[in-house]
Amino acid sequence: MEKDHLEIILEDIREKFELVLEGHEVLHKEIQNTRQELREEIGFVNVKV
């Protein structure tokens, strides 16, 4: 395999890896937001009880 070809493949892999990391970051933020909303709802229910 030629060096140029390998560099192109590695660049493609890097870009895809970055997309995966971005996706994980978005999911992490969504999970954190959902946890916070759930805590608020639980607190609201506890006050009512």
PDB file of N, H, CA, C and O in Angstrom:
ATOM      1  N   MET A   1       0.855  -1.180   0.000  1.00  0.00           N
ATOM      2  CA  MET A   1       0.000   0.000   0.000  1.00  0.00           C
ATOM      3  C   MET A   1       0.896   1.235   0.000  1.00  0.00           C
ATOM      4  O   MET A   1       1.868   1.311   0.752  1.00  0.00           O
ATOM      5  N   GLU A   2       0.565   2.176  -0.830  1.00  0.00           N
ATOM      6  H   GLU A   2      -0.224   2.115  -1.440  1.00  0.00           H
ATOM      7  CA  GLU A   2       1.367   3.387  -0.929  1.00  0.00           C
ATOM      8  C   GLU A   2       1.108   4.316   0.256  1.00  0.00           C
ATOM      9  O   GLU A   2       0.044   4.290   0.874  1.00  0.00           O
ATOM     10  N   LYS A   3       2.098   5.121   0.544  1.00  0.00           N
ATOM     11  H   LYS A   3       2.963   5.142   0.042  1.00  0.00           H
ATOM     12  CA  LYS A   3       2.014   6.038   1.686  1.00  0.00           C
ATOM     13  C   LYS A   3       0.826   6.996   1.532  1.00  0.00           C
ATOM     14  O   LYS A   3       0.096   7.231   2.495  1.00  0.00           O
ATOM     15  N   ASP A   4       0.628   7.545   0.341  1.00  0.00           N
ATOM     16  H   ASP A   4       1.221   7.355  -0.442  1.00  0.00           H
ATOM     17  CA  ASP A   4      -0.489   8.482   0.117  1.00  0.00           C
ATOM     18  C   ASP A   4      -1.832   7.811   0.363  1.00  0.00           C
ATOM     19  O   ASP A   4      -2.733   8.404   0.957  1.00  0.00           O
ATOM     20  N   HIS A   5      -1.956   6.585  -0.092  1.00  0.00           N
ATOM     21  H   HIS A   5      -1.224   6.104  -0.574  1.00  0.00           H
ATOM     22  CA  HIS A   5      -3.206   5.848   0.096  1.00  0.00           C
ATOM     23  C   HIS A   5      -3.467   5.617   1.586  1.00  0.00           C
ATOM     24  O   HIS A   5      -4.593   5.775   2.057  1.00  0.00           O
ATOM     25  N   LEU A   6      -2.431   5.247   2.314  1.00  0.00           N
ATOM     26  H   LEU A   6      -1.516   5.118   1.932  1.00  0.00           H
ATOM     27  CA  LEU A   6      -2.554   5.015   3.750  1.00  0.00           C
ATOM     28  C   LEU A   6      -2.940   6.300   4.478  1.00  0.00           C
ATOM     29  O   LEU A   6      -3.764   6.272   5.392  1.00  0.00           O
ATOM     30  N   GLU A   7      -2.355   7.415   4.079  1.00  0.00           N
ATOM     31  H   GLU A   7      -1.686   7.438   3.336  1.00  0.00           H
ATOM     32  CA  GLU A   7      -2.687   8.697   4.712  1.00  0.00           C
ATOM     33  C   GLU A   7      -4.145   9.055   4.486  1.00  0.00           C
ATOM     34  O   GLU A   7      -4.801   9.583   5.385  1.00  0.00           O
ATOM     35  N   ILE A   8      -4.658   8.776   3.299  1.00  0.00           N
ATOM     36  H   ILE A   8      -4.125   8.348   2.569  1.00  0.00           H
ATOM     37  CA  ILE A   8      -6.068   9.062   2.995  1.00  0.00           C
ATOM     38  C   ILE A   8      -6.973   8.197   3.866  1.00  0.00           C
ATOM     39  O   ILE A   8      -7.970   8.675   4.407  1.00  0.00           O
ATOM     40  N   ILE A   9      -6.618   6.931   3.994  1.00  0.00           N
ATOM     41  H   ILE A   9      -5.808   6.543   3.554  1.00  0.00           H
ATOM     42  CA  ILE A   9      -7.423   6.025   4.820  1.00  0.00           C
ATOM     43  C   ILE A   9      -7.396   6.462   6.279  1.00  0.00           C
ATOM     44  O   ILE A   9      -8.434   6.472   6.940  1.00  0.00           O
ATOM     45  N   LEU A  10      -6.227   6.822   6.787  1.00  0.00           N
ATOM     46  H   LEU A  10      -5.384   6.814   6.250  1.00  0.00           H
ATOM     47  CA  LEU A  10      -6.121   7.259   8.179  1.00  0.00           C
ATOM     48  C   LEU A  10      -6.894   8.551   8.419  1.00  0.00           C
ATOM     49  O   LEU A  10      -7.497   8.714   9.480  1.00  0.00           O
ATOM     50  N   GLU A  11      -6.891   9.459   7.470  1.00  0.00           N
ATOM     51  H   GLU A  11      -6.402   9.327   6.608  1.00  0.00           H
ATOM     52  CA  GLU A  11      -7.653  10.706   7.598  1.00  0.00           C
ATOM     53  C   GLU A  11      -9.149  10.398   7.650  1.00  0.00           C
ATOM     54  O   GLU A  11      -9.880  10.997   8.439  1.00  0.00           O
ATOM     55  N   ASP A  12      -9.601   9.474   6.819  1.00  0.00           N
ATOM     56  H   ASP A  12      -9.007   8.987   6.178  1.00  0.00           H
ATOM     57  CA  ASP A  12     -11.007   9.080   6.812  1.00  0.00           C
ATOM     58  C   ASP A  12     -11.400   8.462   8.149  1.00  0.00           C
ATOM     59  O   ASP A  12     -12.468   8.758   8.685  1.00  0.00           O
ATOM     60  N   ILE A  13     -10.543   7.610   8.683  1.00  0.00           N
ATOM     61  H   ILE A  13      -9.676   7.369   8.248  1.00  0.00           H
ATOM     62  CA  ILE A  13     -10.808   6.982   9.978  1.00  0.00           C
ATOM     63  C   ILE A  13     -10.872   8.043  11.075  1.00  0.00           C
ATOM     64  O   ILE A  13     -11.736   7.985  11.950  1.00  0.00           O
ATOM     65  N   ARG A  14      -9.959   9.008  11.026  1.00  0.00           N
ATOM     66  H   ARG A  14      -9.257   9.055  10.315  1.00  0.00           H
ATOM     67  CA  ARG A  14      -9.940  10.075  12.034  1.00  0.00           C
ATOM     68  C   ARG A  14     -11.235  10.881  11.997  1.00  0.00           C
ATOM     69  O   ARG A  14     -11.811  11.189  13.040  1.00  0.00           O
ATOM     70  N   GLU A  15     -11.689  11.222  10.793  1.00  0.00           N
ATOM     71  H   GLU A  15     -11.221  10.972   9.945  1.00  0.00           H
ATOM     72  CA  GLU A  15     -12.930  11.995  10.661  1.00  0.00           C
ATOM     73  C   GLU A  15     -14.126  11.215  11.211  1.00  0.00           C
ATOM     74  O   GLU A  15     -14.988  11.783  11.882  1.00  0.00           O
ATOM     75  N   LYS A  16     -14.172   9.929  10.927  1.00  0.00           N
ATOM     76  H   LYS A  16     -13.472   9.468  10.382  1.00  0.00           H
ATOM     77  CA  LYS A  16     -15.283   9.117  11.429  1.00  0.00           C
ATOM     78  C   LYS A  16     -15.212   8.982  12.944  1.00  0.00           C
ATOM     79  O   LYS A  16     -16.241   9.003  13.619  1.00  0.00           O
ATOM     80  N   PHE A  17     -14.019   8.846  13.473  1.00  0.00           N
ATOM     81  H   PHE A  17     -13.183   8.829  12.925  1.00  0.00           H
ATOM     82  CA  PHE A  17     -13.844   8.764  14.921  1.00  0.00           C
ATOM     83  C   PHE A  17     -14.312  10.049  15.590  1.00  0.00           C
ATOM     84  O   PHE A  17     -14.949  10.006  16.643  1.00  0.00           O
ATOM     85  N   GLU A  18     -14.000  11.193  14.985  1.00  0.00           N
ATOM     86  H   GLU A  18     -13.483  11.229  14.130  1.00  0.00           H
ATOM     87  CA  GLU A  18     -14.445  12.480  15.528  1.00  0.00           C
ATOM     88  C   GLU A  18     -15.973  12.565  15.533  1.00  0.00           C
ATOM     89  O   GLU A  18     -16.561  13.100  16.474  1.00  0.00           O
ATOM     90  N   LEU A  19     -16.618  12.040  14.487  1.00  0.00           N
ATOM     91  H   LEU A  19     -16.140  11.605  13.723  1.00  0.00           H
ATOM     92  CA  LEU A  19     -18.080  12.034  14.448  1.00  0.00           C
ATOM     93  C   LEU A  19     -18.660  11.180  15.575  1.00  0.00           C
ATOM     94  O   LEU A  19     -19.661  11.548  16.188  1.00  0.00           O
ATOM     95  N   VAL A  20     -18.033  10.057  15.837  1.00  0.00           N
ATOM     96  H   VAL A  20     -17.219   9.759  15.338  1.00  0.00           H
ATOM     97  CA  VAL A  20     -18.490   9.195  16.926  1.00  0.00           C
ATOM     98  C   VAL A  20     -18.348   9.927  18.260  1.00  0.00           C
ATOM     99  O   VAL A  20     -19.249   9.877  19.097  1.00  0.00           O
ATOM    100  N   LEU A  21     -17.227  10.601  18.453  1.00  0.00           N
ATOM    101  H   LEU A  21     -16.496  10.642  17.772  1.00  0.00           H
ATOM    102  CA  LEU A  21     -17.018  11.345  19.701  1.00  0.00           C
ATOM    103  C   LEU A  21     -18.041  12.459  19.862  1.00  0.00           C
ATOM    104  O   LEU A  21     -18.553  12.679  20.960  1.00  0.00           O
ATOM    105  N   GLU A  22     -18.341  13.159  18.782  1.00  0.00           N
ATOM    106  H   GLU A  22     -17.925  12.981  17.890  1.00  0.00           H
ATOM    107  CA  GLU A  22     -19.355  14.212  18.840  1.00  0.00           C
ATOM    108  C   GLU A  22     -20.717  13.625  19.204  1.00  0.00           C
ATOM    109  O   GLU A  22     -21.458  14.216  19.989  1.00  0.00           O
ATOM    110  N   GLY A  23     -21.044  12.476  18.640  1.00  0.00           N
ATOM    111  H   GLY A  23     -20.442  11.996  18.002  1.00  0.00           H
ATOM    112  CA  GLY A  23     -22.307  11.825  18.950  1.00  0.00           C
ATOM    113  C   GLY A  23     -22.393  11.444  20.417  1.00  0.00           C
ATOM    114  O   GLY A  23     -23.436  11.606  21.051  1.00  0.00           O
ATOM    115  N   HIS A  24     -21.296  10.938  20.948  1.00  0.00           N
ATOM    116  H   HIS A  24     -20.449  10.806  20.433  1.00  0.00           H
ATOM    117  CA  HIS A  24     -21.278  10.581  22.363  1.00  0.00           C
ATOM    118  C   HIS A  24     -21.439  11.814  23.243  1.00  0.00           C
ATOM    119  O   HIS A  24     -22.102  11.759  24.279  1.00  0.00           O
ATOM    120  N   GLU A  25     -20.846  12.904  22.840  1.00  0.00           N
ATOM    121  H   GLU A  25     -20.308  12.948  21.998  1.00  0.00           H
ATOM    122  CA  GLU A  25     -20.973  14.145  23.619  1.00  0.00           C
ATOM    123  C   GLU A  25     -22.429  14.617  23.640  1.00  0.00           C
ATOM    124  O   GLU A  25     -22.936  15.032  24.683  1.00  0.00           O
ATOM    125  N   VAL A  26     -23.091  14.552  22.499  1.00  0.00           N
ATOM    126  H   VAL A  26     -22.679  14.215  21.652  1.00  0.00           H
ATOM    127  CA  VAL A  26     -24.498  14.954  22.418  1.00  0.00           C
ATOM    128  C   VAL A  26     -25.357  14.041  23.292  1.00  0.00           C
ATOM    129  O   VAL A  26     -26.223  14.515  24.028  1.00  0.00           O
ATOM    130  N   LEU A  27     -25.115  12.734  23.209  1.00  0.00           N
ATOM    131  H   LEU A  27     -24.412  12.349  22.611  1.00  0.00           H
ATOM    132  CA  LEU A  27     -25.871  11.795  24.033  1.00  0.00           C
ATOM    133  C   LEU A  27     -25.638  12.046  25.521  1.00  0.00           C
ATOM    134  O   LEU A  27     -26.571  11.976  26.320  1.00  0.00           O
ATOM    135  N   HIS A  28     -24.401  12.337  25.887  1.00  0.00           N
ATOM    136  H   HIS A  28     -23.642  12.394  25.238  1.00  0.00           H
ATOM    137  CA  HIS A  28     -24.087  12.612  27.289  1.00  0.00           C
ATOM    138  C   HIS A  28     -24.870  13.825  27.782  1.00  0.00           C
ATOM    139  O   HIS A  28     -25.435  13.800  28.875  1.00  0.00           O
ATOM    140  N   LYS A  29     -24.904  14.876  26.984  1.00  0.00           N
ATOM    141  H   LYS A  29     -24.445  14.896  26.096  1.00  0.00           H
ATOM    142  CA  LYS A  29     -25.646  16.080  27.370  1.00  0.00           C
ATOM    143  C   LYS A  29     -27.140  15.790  27.492  1.00  0.00           C
ATOM    144  O   LYS A  29     -27.792  16.279  28.414  1.00  0.00           O
ATOM    145  N   GLU A  30     -27.681  15.005  26.576  1.00  0.00           N
ATOM    146  H   GLU A  30     -27.151  14.607  25.827  1.00  0.00           H
ATOM    147  CA  GLU A  30     -29.099  14.649  26.634  1.00  0.00           C
ATOM    148  C   GLU A  30     -29.406  13.837  27.888  1.00  0.00           C
ATOM    149  O   GLU A  30     -30.427  14.061  28.539  1.00  0.00           O
ATOM    150  N   ILE A  31     -28.543  12.910  28.224  1.00  0.00           N
ATOM    151  H   ILE A  31     -27.714  12.728  27.695  1.00  0.00           H
ATOM    152  CA  ILE A  31     -28.741  12.105  29.433  1.00  0.00           C
ATOM    153  C   ILE A  31     -28.680  12.993  30.669  1.00  0.00           C
ATOM    154  O   ILE A  31     -29.495  12.842  31.579  1.00  0.00           O
ATOM    155  N   GLN A  32     -27.725  13.915  30.712  1.00  0.00           N
ATOM    156  H   GLN A  32     -27.063  14.038  29.973  1.00  0.00           H
ATOM    157  CA  GLN A  32     -27.610  14.820  31.854  1.00  0.00           C
ATOM    158  C   GLN A  32     -28.862  15.686  31.981  1.00  0.00           C
ATOM    159  O   GLN A  32     -29.367  15.890  33.085  1.00  0.00           O
ATOM    160  N   ASN A  33     -29.357  16.190  30.864  1.00  0.00           N
ATOM    161  H   ASN A  33     -28.946  16.024  29.967  1.00  0.00           H
ATOM    162  CA  ASN A  33     -30.568  17.018  30.894  1.00  0.00           C
ATOM    163  C   ASN A  33     -31.768  16.212  31.379  1.00  0.00           C
ATOM    164  O   ASN A  33     -32.573  16.701  32.171  1.00  0.00           O
ATOM    165  N   THR A  34     -31.883  14.987  30.907  1.00  0.00           N
ATOM    166  H   THR A  34     -31.229  14.590  30.263  1.00  0.00           H
ATOM    167  CA  THR A  34     -32.988  14.131  31.321  1.00  0.00           C
ATOM    168  C   THR A  34     -32.905  13.818  32.811  1.00  0.00           C
ATOM    169  O   THR A  34     -33.924  13.808  33.501  1.00  0.00           O
ATOM    170  N   ARG A  35     -31.703  13.564  33.307  1.00  0.00           N
ATOM    171  H   ARG A  35     -30.875  13.572  32.747  1.00  0.00           H
ATOM    172  CA  ARG A  35     -31.533  13.300  34.743  1.00  0.00           C
ATOM    173  C   ARG A  35     -31.943  14.518  35.565  1.00  0.00           C
ATOM    174  O   ARG A  35     -32.595  14.385  36.601  1.00  0.00           O
ATOM    175  N   GLN A  36     -31.559  15.699  35.101  1.00  0.00           N
ATOM    176  H   GLN A  36     -31.029  15.807  34.260  1.00  0.00           H
ATOM    177  CA  GLN A  36     -31.910  16.913  35.831  1.00  0.00           C
ATOM    178  C   GLN A  36     -33.425  17.117  35.842  1.00  0.00           C
ATOM    179  O   GLN A  36     -34.004  17.462  36.872  1.00  0.00           O
ATOM    180  N   GLU A  37     -34.058  16.902  34.694  1.00  0.00           N
ATOM    181  H   GLU A  37     -33.588  16.621  33.857  1.00  0.00           H
ATOM    182  CA  GLU A  37     -35.513  17.038  34.622  1.00  0.00           C
ATOM    183  C   GLU A  37     -36.196  16.030  35.541  1.00  0.00           C
ATOM    184  O   GLU A  37     -37.177  16.358  36.208  1.00  0.00           O
ATOM    185  N   LEU A  38     -35.684  14.816  35.574  1.00  0.00           N
ATOM    186  H   LEU A  38     -34.887  14.549  35.032  1.00  0.00           H
ATOM    187  CA  LEU A  38     -36.254  13.783  36.433  1.00  0.00           C
ATOM    188  C   LEU A  38     -36.106  14.159  37.905  1.00  0.00           C
ATOM    189  O   LEU A  38     -37.032  13.968  38.693  1.00  0.00           O
ATOM    190  N   ARG A  39     -34.948  14.691  38.275  1.00  0.00           N
ATOM    191  H   ARG A  39     -34.195  14.846  37.635  1.00  0.00           H
ATOM    192  CA  ARG A  39     -34.756  15.136  39.666  1.00  0.00           C
ATOM    193  C   ARG A  39     -35.765  16.215  40.034  1.00  0.00           C
ATOM    194  O   ARG A  39     -36.324  16.200  41.130  1.00  0.00           O
ATOM    195  N   GLU A  40     -35.996  17.149  39.119  1.00  0.00           N
ATOM    196  H   GLU A  40     -35.542  17.161  38.228  1.00  0.00           H
ATOM    197  CA  GLU A  40     -36.951  18.220  39.378  1.00  0.00           C
ATOM    198  C   GLU A  40     -38.364  17.667  39.527  1.00  0.00           C
ATOM    199  O   GLU A  40     -39.112  18.093  40.406  1.00  0.00           O
ATOM    200  N   GLU A  41     -38.727  16.718  38.667  1.00  0.00           N
ATOM    201  H   GLU A  41     -38.119  16.371  37.952  1.00  0.00           H
ATOM    202  CA  GLU A  41     -40.056  16.107  38.756  1.00  0.00           C
ATOM    203  C   GLU A  41     -40.217  15.338  40.067  1.00  0.00           C
ATOM    204  O   GLU A  41     -41.269  15.411  40.703  1.00  0.00           O
ATOM    205  N   ILE A  42     -39.196  14.615  40.468  1.00  0.00           N
ATOM    206  H   ILE A  42     -38.342  14.556  39.951  1.00  0.00           H
ATOM    207  CA  ILE A  42     -39.251  13.858  41.722  1.00  0.00           C
ATOM    208  C   ILE A  42     -39.391  14.827  42.892  1.00  0.00           C
ATOM    209  O   ILE A  42     -40.162  14.580  43.820  1.00  0.00           O
ATOM    210  N   GLY A  43     -38.645  15.926  42.846  1.00  0.00           N
ATOM    211  H   GLY A  43     -38.019  16.126  42.092  1.00  0.00           H
ATOM    212  CA  GLY A  43     -38.762  16.928  43.902  1.00  0.00           C
ATOM    213  C   GLY A  43     -40.161  17.520  43.972  1.00  0.00           C
ATOM    214  O   GLY A  43     -40.690  17.763  45.056  1.00  0.00           O
ATOM    215  N   PHE A  44     -40.748  17.746  42.820  1.00  0.00           N
ATOM    216  H   PHE A  44     -40.318  17.549  41.939  1.00  0.00           H
ATOM    217  CA  PHE A  44     -42.110  18.300  42.763  1.00  0.00           C
ATOM    218  C   PHE A  44     -43.109  17.308  43.362  1.00  0.00           C
ATOM    219  O   PHE A  44     -44.001  17.697  44.116  1.00  0.00           O
ATOM    220  N   VAL A  45     -42.954  16.026  43.022  1.00  0.00           N
ATOM    221  H   VAL A  45     -42.229  15.710  42.410  1.00  0.00           H
ATOM    222  CA  VAL A  45     -43.851  15.001  43.545  1.00  0.00           C
ATOM    223  C   VAL A  45     -43.656  14.872  45.056  1.00  0.00           C
ATOM    224  O   VAL A  45     -44.638  14.728  45.783  1.00  0.00           O
ATOM    225  N   ASN A  46     -42.439  14.920  45.536  1.00  0.00           N
ATOM    226  H   ASN A  46     -41.641  15.037  44.945  1.00  0.00           H
ATOM    227  CA  ASN A  46     -42.170  14.818  46.985  1.00  0.00           C
ATOM    228  C   ASN A  46     -42.831  15.963  47.739  1.00  0.00           C
ATOM    229  O   ASN A  46     -43.348  15.764  48.839  1.00  0.00           O
ATOM    230  N   VAL A  47     -42.820  17.145  47.166  1.00  0.00           N
ATOM    231  H   VAL A  47     -42.400  17.307  46.273  1.00  0.00           H
ATOM    232  CA  VAL A  47     -43.453  18.287  47.822  1.00  0.00           C
ATOM    233  C   VAL A  47     -44.960  18.058  47.913  1.00  0.00           C
ATOM    234  O   VAL A  47     -45.575  18.385  48.928  1.00  0.00           O
ATOM    235  N   LYS A  48     -45.554  17.503  46.865  1.00  0.00           N
ATOM    236  H   LYS A  48     -45.054  17.237  46.040  1.00  0.00           H
ATOM    237  CA  LYS A  48     -46.992  17.249  46.870  1.00  0.00           C
ATOM    238  C   LYS A  48     -47.372  16.184  47.886  1.00  0.00           C
ATOM    239  O   LYS A  48     -48.435  16.254  48.502  1.00  0.00           O
ATOM    240  N   VAL A  49     -46.508  15.208  48.058  1.00  0.00           N
ATOM    241  H   VAL A  49     -45.644  15.151  47.558  1.00  0.00           H
ATOM    242  CA  VAL A  49     -46.810  14.102  48.989  1.00  0.00           C
ATOM    243  C   VAL A  49     -46.600  14.635  50.385  1.00  0.00           C
ATOM    244  O   VAL A  49     -46.787  13.905  51.359  1.00  0.00           O
TER     245      VAL A  49
END
